[in-house]
Amino acid sequence: MKTTKKGVIRLVIFAAFLALVLYTAFWGFGKDGAGSIYDITKGLDLAGGVSITYSVVGDEEPSAQDLNDTVYRLQKRVETYSTEAVAYAEGKDRIVVDIPGATDANAILAELGEPGTLYFVVSTDYKEQLDGAGISYREYTGSKDGAFSESNPGLVIMDGNMIKNASGGMYESQNSTSTYEYVVGLTLNSEGQSIFSTVTSLLVGDKGIIYIIYNDEVVSAPRVQAAITGDSCQIEGMESLEVADQLASTIRIGALPLELEEMRSTVVGATLGTNAVRTSLIAAAIGFVIVVILMLVLYGVMGITATLALTTYVGLIIVMLTAFDVTLTLPGIAGIILGIGMAVDANVIIYERIREEIAQGKTVLSAIKTGFSKALTAILDGNITTLIASFVLYFMGSGTVKGFAQTLALGIVVSMFTALVITRFVMYALYYVGLKSEKLYAGRAKKEKKVINFLSKRNICFAVSSLVIVIGIVTMIISGVKGYSLNYSIDFVGGTSLTATLPEAKTVEELESGMTVDVAEAAGLSTSDVQISPVQGSNDVIIKTKELSLEQRNAVYEVLDESYQVDTDAIEAQNISGTVSSEMRRDAVVAVIVSTICMMIYILIRFKDIRFATGAVVPLVHDVLVVLAFYAVFRWSVGNTFIACMLTIVGYSINATIVIFDRIRENLQVMAKSSLEDIVNTSITDTLKRSIYTSLTTAVMVIALYILGVTAIREFALPLIVGIVCGGYSSVCIAGAIWYVLKTKFAKKEA
């Protein structure tokens, strides 16, 4: 009776906790739904908008002060496009600008990154006076309105860097009590004050003009009424307060301390983002239902606890995304969906342990307690190694890849909590309320399990794996001679990609004979530098070219508008410089190597045996090479999610291997009198169901994502499916065999 009451109390507590989590996740609190799914910050690939990455021009690393000042001024500029726009530094010489809702990247690029766009210019009539006063200057001939030209140059005496602040204001006119004068107040730095004091003293006699020029346009031309000797002055004669505020804003943010060049730009339409979210949510829901059904069929009562734990996992993930203000991206959604499949892993390890304990004659309550205890080390080791991969991904990745790393890491931590805390809590509750029958937990567990001799087939497995890897390497060599060893997207080779929607669908032949030629002529390229392909099932076409300048892109937009009636505001665009793409190729290799080394060190520390560490890393490298072989043979696109895909496979693969090695380590003590071969085969057999079930549930989620996801998600999901299958195979057929070979070889040498 006491235990029943204890179980009921536990269920009530859990029900209240789950209700709170789900309410917060799907409804939130307050009018704005704080903490809910609607409060999650969306990345530009989901919300739509423009993202631009600038690099500082020059070989020398900029000072932190100059970088921060440039970020500040860019922030002030982008705020004119959207209140949600942000500018931030990335590394020591990069600045990223994100503008949600914007669509005209070309116009923004033309306005944002111009260095030194604000000048204070005087007539060359004052050249001798400036020389006499020791004021340095340079000629200016570039005003668009013709105020200054090569035949009539001006003299630049100051730029915007010498202005500390500018603000619009008004005061009551001295000539009339009913009218106001509108002015712009300027605050100068010490250098600007010195120059301005001298120049205004020279110009005041004949009321000379100081031209204020922004982006080669004269925005104001005030006459000097008096010499300015302090650090502040006023520009008078503004038409209105709005005009004064606008000029003040122009002066305040006009000049950038650093010269910038565009490294990468991306334009994403809001419609694409909306479709991506909708299809991803449908995929997640379908995958979730299938996983739940599988768990209920396979594990009965324990499947109920898995379902409740998974439901808690989904709710907590949503709440955590808002609590930690994680920006959700398209790969981030993929990370969450992948996490649902991986979250089952810990539950399967625990459930299989419980069944083994029951098969050995223990009571249900004792089996539950022992099962959780024995599963703990495998769960911790497996998930920590995957966390290592996500940390490397976060620190070495950028943009959407960072978003994927954040959600993946968050998913791993939450899945461990739900498995080790929620599952345990609920399982004890169900037991206490009366679900105590051994049949409800044991399933079809047999007293004696037939051990499969995996090691006897190790040479066949080694040969098959080697053949696949060799085919991949040969394919890459042959493809490399012809061009690129892999089918790199513009992320890895640089270039421009435009996705445009035509009024009606066109065939490949129509595009090649018409649009390819027109785009090439507009951009000044040969037709071999332009690739145009239709998107199946839509009127969209993808145009890929060499990296285009802003002028070339504008020319391409014009021809698409005039000749093909394309809505240029709706074009999805991406432009990546060769510098960025080469860095991405380098980072992809370095990230996998660093991740592998870190994992090897962790396993070495935990298992205190180099053979375990080597036995875990070899299958990991095997999986990477096999997936690369598929990339090479089937010419899958290698894009910006490639690094995320590879490190996810690495983390997933080593997770499965750790579970087997943990069992081998345990059986070395339990089966001390057995042969090494029997220990390895028994350990693999003991964990086989876990390997199959985890691969199955994870694959279900990713397959749903592949079938229903948008193109960018499918490019990520397809190699991930191969990686999941390959990871399960290498853990079962390669990892244990490698350890056995190393162990026996070393044992012979030691003997």
N, C-alpha and C positions, 0 to 999 in steps of 0.2 A: 504493500500500500504506500509506504514511504517512497519507494523507488518510482512508482507510478506518478505520484505527486511531483517528485523531482523532475521527471521527464516532461510533465505538462508545463511546469514552470519554465523549463528550458525552451520548450517550443513557443511559449507565449513571448518570452524575451527575444527569441530569434525572429518571430513574426513581427514584433514591434520594430526591431532593428531593420529588417528587410523592407518593411513598409516605409520607414523613414528614408532609407536610402533611395528606394524607387520613387517616392514622392518628390524628393529633392532632385533626382535625376531627370524626371519627366515633367515636373511642374515648377519646382523651385520655390523661392520665397519672394514676396514683394511683387509689385506691379511688373517689374522687369524680368521676373522669373530667375532671380539670381541663383546660381548654382546648378541650374538645369541645363539640359541639352541645347536649349535655345540661347543660353548665355555663353556658349563656347565661342572663342575667337577663331574665325575661319581664316585660313591662309588665302593668298590671292588666287591660287588654283581652284579654290572652292567659291570664294566670294566674287571673283572677277576683278580685274584691275591691271595696273602696270607695275612691273618691278624692274629696276635698273641697277646694275652694279657698275660703279665707276672705279677706275684705278688712278692713283696719283702719277702724273707724268714726271719722268726724271729717274735717274739711277739712285739718287740719295734717298734714304728713308726720311719721310717728313717728321717733324717734331710733333709730339703729342698735342701741343698747344695749337699748332696750325691745323692738325687733323680735326680736333674738337671744334675749332672755330668754323672750319668748312662744313662740318656736320650741322652745326647750329644754324648757319646761314642757309644751307640746303633745306633744313627743317622748316625754316621760316618761308622759304619759297614754296615747298610742297603743300604747306597748309592752305595756300590759296586755291589748290585743286580739291582738297578734301580735308575735313577736320580729323579724319582717321589716318591720314597719311603720316608716315614716319620716315626719318632718315637716321641711319646708325652706322657706326664704324664696324668693319669686319676685318680683323687682323690689323696690321700696322700700316697698310697703304691702300685699303679698299673702303669704299662707302657704298652702302646699299640704300636705295630709295624705294619704298613700297607705297603705292597710291591706290587704295581700294576704289572700285567704281569707275576709274578712268579707263578710256579706251584708245585715245589718240596718242600712242606712244611717240610717234614721230614729232608731233608738235611739242610734247613735253621734253623730249630729248633736245630739241632745238632751243628750248628756253632754260632748261635746268643747269646743264653742266658747263655753261660758258664761263671761262676764267676771266677775271678782271674786266667785267662788262660795264663797270661804272667809272666814268672819267669826269674830271673837272678841267675844262679846256678854256684857254683864252686866245685871243687873236695874236697872230705873229707880229702885229704892230708893237707889241710889248716885249719883243725878243731882246732888244738891247737893254731894256730896263731890268729884265729878269737876269740877264748875264751879269749886269752890274751889281745886282743884289745877291748873286751867288745861288740863285734858285735853279735846280736841275729840272729839265723838262725833256720831252720827246715830241716829235711831230705826230700829228693825227690827221688822217685823210679819209676816214671811213664812214662818216655819217650818211645815212641813207637819204636824208632830205636835201643833201647837197650843201649844207651849211659849211662843211669842210671837205675839201677834195685835194687831189694831187696838185692842182693849179692854185688852190687856196687852202693850204694846210693850217691847222690849229696847233696849239702847244698844250700838251697834257701836263698840268702842274701837280695834280693829286689824283689818287684813285680811291675807291670805296673803302680800302683797308684803313684809311686814316680817319674814317668816321666811326666814332664809338656808338653813337645813337642818333636817331632821327625820329621826330614825332610831329604830328599835325596838331594845330591848335587855332584858336581864334581869340580876338580881343575887340572891344567896342571901339569903333572909329572915333578919332579925335575931332573929325570934321562934322560928325553927325551922331546924335544919341540913339538913333534908330537903326543904324547899320553896323555891320561887323567886318573886320579885316581878318582874312584867313592866311595863316603862315605855316611854314615848316621850320621847326627848331632843330638845329644841328649841334651835336656835341662832338668836339674833335679830340683826337689823341694828341700827345705832345708834339709829334712830328707834324701832324696836320695843323696844329695851332701855330707853329712857327712859320710854316709856309703860307698859311692863310693870312696871317698878320702882315707878312711882307707884301704879298700879292695885292691884297685889298688896299694897302697903303699906296701902292703904285697906281692902282686903277681908280681910286676915289676922286682924283682931280677932275677927270673927264667922264666920270660915271661909266667906266668900262663895264663890259658884260663878262660874266663867268658862265660859260655854257655847261650844264649838267647833262651828260650823255649816257644813256643806258641802252645796251644792246644796239649801239650805233644809231640810236635815235635821240634827238634833243628833247628831253622831257621838261626842261626848265632853262630859262636864260635870264636870271635876275641881274639888274644893274647894281653896282656897288655904290651904296649911299653913304657909307662911312667905313673907316678902317676898323677891322675886327682885331682886337688885341687880346681878347680872352679866349677861353676854350669853347665858347658857344656863340652862335649867331642865328639869324633868322632869314628865311627866304620869304619875301612878301609878295603880295599881288595874286594869291591863289583865288580861283573862281569860287570855290566852295570848300567846306570842311572835308567833303568826300575826296575832292581833288588833292587837298593838302595831305590827307591820310595816305592816299595812294602814292604820292610822290615820296612821302616819308618812308613808306614801306619799301619802295624801290631803292631809295638811298641806303636804307638800313641793311638790306640783304643783297644789294647789287653786286658786290665784288666778292669773289671767293679767294681766300688766302692761298689755295693750292690750285694748280692747273689739273683738270681731270680729263680722262678719256673714257669713252664707253667700252666696257668689257663684255657686258652681257645685258640683254633686255628681253623681257617677256611680257606679252599681252594675253590675258585670258578673259574671255567673255563670261559674264555672269550666268548665261544660259548653260554653258558647258559645266560650270561648277555645280549648278543646281541639278543637272542630270547625273553628274558623278555622285553626288550625295544620295540622290534618290535610288539609283541602281545599286550603290554600295550597301545602303540600308536594307534593300530587298535581299541582296546576296547574304548579308549578315543574318537576317531573319530566317531565310531558308536553311542556311548552314546550321544555325543554332538549333532549329527544330530537328534536323536530321541527326545532329550530335546527341541531342537529348533522347531521341528515340533509340539510338544505338546504345546509349548508357543504360536506359531502362531495360532494354532487351537483354543486354549482356550481364547486368549486375543486380537487377531486381531492386530490393530495398536500398542497397548502396547506390544504385542508379538514381534513386530519389534524392539522396543527399548530394550527388553530383549535380543534378538539375538545379537544386536550390543554391548550391555553391556557385554554379555558372551564372545564375540569375543575379546573385549578389555581386559577382565579378563585373557583369555588364553595368549594373547600377553604380558601383564604386568607381569604375573607370570614368564614367561620365562626370561624376561629382569631382573626381581628382583632376580631370582636365580643366574644369573651371576653377578649382581651388588653387592650382599651381599656374593658372593662366597660360596653359600650353596652347600654342597656335596650332589648330588642327589643319593638316594638309591632306592631299589625296593619298600619298604614301602613308600618312599617319592613320587614315581610316583602314588602309590595308594592314597596318601593324596591329590595330585593335582586333580586326577580324581574324588575323593570324593568331593573335593572342588567345582568342576564344578556343581555337583548336588545341593550342599548346597548354591551355589551362587545365585541360582534361588529363594531361600527362601525370601530374602529381597524384590526382585521384586514382588513376589506373594503377600506379605503383603501390599505393596504399591498399587498394582493394585486392590486388593479386597477393600481397603479403598476408592480408587477413585470411584469404582462402587457403594459402599454404599452411598457415598456423592451424586452421580448422582441420585440414587434411591430415595434420600430424597428431590430431586427437585433442587439441585444446578446446576449452569452452569458448562460446561466442564472445563473451565479455573479455576473457583473457586474450583471445585472438585479436580483438579490436585494439586493445592496449598495446600488445606486442607488435602488431602490424604497423601502427603509427610510429612506434619507436624505431623499428628496423628500417622503415622507409625514409626516415628523416635525413640521414646522411646523403643518400642518393639524390633526394629532392634538392637539398641545399647545394651540393656539388654541381649537379646538372644545371640548375638555374643560375648559379654564380658564374659559371663559364659562359652562359648565354648573355648574362649581364655585361661581362667583359667585352663581348662583341658589340653590344649596343653602346657602351661607353666609348669604345674606339670609333664607332660610327658617328657618334655625336661630336666628338672633339676633332675628327678629321673630315667630317662632311660639312655641307653647307646647305642653306635654304631648306627645301622640302625633305632632304635626306636627314637633316637634324630633327625635323618634325617626326619622321618615321622612328628615329632612334629614341626620341623621348617617349613616344607612345609604346614602343616595344619594351623599353625598360620599365615603364610604369605598369604595363601589363604583366610582366614577369613578377614584379614585387606584389601586385594585387593578387595574382594567381596563387602565389605561395601562401599569402594570408588566408585566402578563401579555402585552400586545400588543408592547411595545417591547423587552422582555427575554426572556420565555419563548418567544414566537413566533419571535423572531430566533434564539435559541439552538437551538431544536428544528429549525428549517428548515435551518440550516447543518449540523446533525448528520445529517439525512436526506439532504442533498445529498452529504455526505462519505462516507456508507456506500454510495452507489451510485445514488441516485435523482436522476440528472443529466439525464435526457431532457427536451428542450424541451417535448414534448407533455404531460408531467406537470404543467407549470407554465403553459403558454400557453393551454391549453383551446381554445376556439374563437376566440381573438383573431385578428383579420384585420389584414392589412398596412395597409389603408386603412379608416378609419372614416367612415361617412356622417354628416356634421354636420347636426343637426336645427335648423331655423330657428325657435327658440323666440320670438325677439323679434318676429317677424311676427304672432304671436298675442297680443301683450301687451295690446292694447286689449280684446280679448275677455276675457282673464283679469281685467283690471282691472274690467270691467263685471260679470262674474259674482261676483267677490269683493264688490264694492260692493253688489250686489243682496242677497246673503246678509246682509251687515252691516246694511243698511237694514231688511230684514225683521226682524232681531233687535231693532234699536233701536225700530222701530214697535211690535213686540210688547211690549217692555218698557214703553213709554209707555202703551199701552192697559191692560196688566196693572197698571201703577202707579196709574192712575186708579181701578181697581176695588179695589186693595189693595196688594200688593207686586209690584214689577216682576219679581222672580224668586221662585222657590219656595223661600224661605228655610226651613231647618230651625230648630229651637229654638236652635241655636248662634248664629244671626244675628239672631233676633228675641226671644230669651228665652222661657222657658216650662218646662213639665215634660213629659217623655216617659216612659211606662212600657210595658215589653213584658212581658206576662203570658201564661202558658200555661193554656188552658182544658182541662177534662176532655175536651171534644169540640169539633170545629170548628163555628163558627157563620157564617151568611151576613151580609152587610152589613146587610140589612133587619132581621135579628134583633138585631144589635148596636145599630142606631140606635133601635129601638123599646124596647129594654131597658137595656142597659149604659150607653148615652149618657145616658139620663135619670137612672139611679141614680148614676153618677159625678158628674154635674152637681149633683144634690141633695146628695150627700155633701160636695162641695167648696164648695158655696154659689155655684155658677156658673150661668149660663144654658146651655142645651143648645148654643147657637151657639158657646160658648167651648170645647166639647169635641169632638174629632175622634177617632173610633175606626175602625180599619181592620184587617181580618184579613191575616195573612201567608200568601201562597199556599203550598200544600204542607205546611202545619203547623197546629197548633191554637193558634198564637200570635196575639195581637192587640196592636196598638200604640195606646196611648192618649195623645193629645197635648192639652194644655190650656194655659191661661195659667199663669204662674209660680205655684206653690202654696206656701203656707207649710208648716212642719213639721206643724202641726195638721191642715191640709187634707189633706196626704198620708197621714197616719195614718187619717183618716176614709175616704179612698178605699181604702186597704189593707183596712180593716175591711169595707167593703161588698163588695169583691172576694172576700174570704175567706168571708163569711157567705152571700152571694147567688150566687156563681159558683164556689165551691170552688177558688179559686186558691191555690196555695202561695205565700204572700207572701214567703217567704224566697228564692224563686227568681226574683222579679221583677227584670228589668233596668231600672234607673231612671236618669234624667238630669234634673237641674234646673239651669237657667242663668238668672241674673238679667239684666234688661234692660241693666244697665251693661256686663256682660261681652260680651253680644251686639253692642252698639253698638261696643265696642272691636274686636271681631273683624271687623266690616264695615269699619271704618276701617283696621285693620291689613292687610286683604286688598288694599285699593286702594294703600296706601302701599308694601307689600311689592313689588307688581308695578312700581310707578313707580321705587322705589329700585333694584330689580334691573335694570330697563331702562336707567337712567342709568349705573349701574356698568358694564354691558356696553358701552354706547356709548362710555364713556371708555376702556375697555380696547381696543376695536377701533380707536378713533381713535389711540391710542398705538402699537398694533401696525402699522396700515396707513398711518398718517400722512396720512389723507385723510378729511375730513368726509363725503364722498360714500359711502365704504365704510361708515362708521358709521351714516349715515342709511339707507343701503340695507339694512343689517342690522336696524335697529330697526323700520322700517316693516312688513316681513313679520311681525316679532314681535308688534307691536300688532295687525296683521291677524289673526293666529292667535288672540289673546286675544279679539278682538271676534267672530270666527266661532264659537268655542267658546261664548262668552256667548250668541250667537244661538241655538245649540242648547239651551242651558240654558233660555232664555226660551220658545222655541217648544214644546219637548217637556216643559217644566215639570219638569226634573230637579231633584232635591233639592240645595240649596246648603248643605252641612254643614261640619263642622270640617276636612275634608280638601280643601275647595275651594281654599284658598291653596296647599296642596301640589300640587294638580293643575295649577293655573294656572302656577306657577313651574316645574314640571317641563316643561310644554309650552313655556314660554318658553326654558328651557335647551336642550331637545331641538331646537327650531326653529332657534335661533341656531347650534347646533352644525352643523346641515346647511348653513346659509347660509355659515358660515365656510369650509367645505371648498370651496364654489364660488368664493368671493371669493379664497381662497388660490390657486386655479387661475387666476383672472382676473389676479391680480397677477403670477403667473409667466409667463402667456402674453403679458402686455404687453411683456415683455422678449424672449421667444422669437419672438413673431409681430409684431415691431415694424413691419413693412412692411404688415401686414394692416389692414383696416378695423376700427374699434371694434366694429361689429356682428358681424363674423366672429369676433373674439376672444371676445366674450361667448357667442355660440352654441357655439363650439368648447369653451369652458370648461365650459358646462353639459352638453354632450354627453359630454365626457371624464369627468365625475363622475356621470353619470346612473345607471349601474349601482350605484354606491355608494349613491346616494339611494334607489333602489328596494329594494336588498337590505337596507339598514339599516332602512328603514321596515317591510319585510316581517318581518324577524326580531324586531324590537321589538314589532310588532303581534301576532305569534304568541304571545309571552309574555303580553301584556296580555289578549288574547282568551281564552287558557286560564284566566287569573285571573278574568275576567268570568264565564265559563261555570261554573267550579267554585267560585268564592269565595263567602263569606258576604255578606249584604246590604250591610254597611258597605264591603266591598272592591269589590263590584259598582258601588256609587255612585261610587267613585273610578275604577274601570277604564273605565266606559263613556265619560265625557267624555275620558279619556286616549286611547282608541282614535281618537276624532274628532280630537283634538289631534295625534296622530302622523301621521295621513293628511293633515291640514291643513298640518302643519309640512313634510312632504315636498313637498306641492304648492306652498306659498308659496316655499320655497327654490329650486325649479326654475323656477317660472313668474312669480314676483313679484320676488324679491330682485335677480336679475341685471337684470331689466327696469328696476327703480327706479334702480339704479346707472347703467345706460346712459342713461336719461332725464336724470338729474342731471348726468352727465358731458357729454352733448351740449349741454344747456342752458347749463351753465357755460362750455363751450368756445366757444359762440357769443358769450356776453357778453365773454369774455376777448379774442376776436378783434375 
